[in-house]
């Protein structure tokens, strides 16, 4: 395996790791907070709405948008690290 192939393999391995972590966070927020832990979260309120309802309707969308920006930043750093930032 050439040095270029090793670098590409390491790049994609790290990229997939970032994707797995970020998608796990999104799953926990959208499915976990919005469905599984809804009853426990409904004991709290944001702006007059129960927290479980808020996560199901708004919170998971906000977290998803934030995760997009986090992913872009991580990928820019990863591109620079492996020399793919042209």
Order of alpha helices (4+ residues) and beta strands (2+ residues): alpha-alpha-beta-beta-alpha-alpha
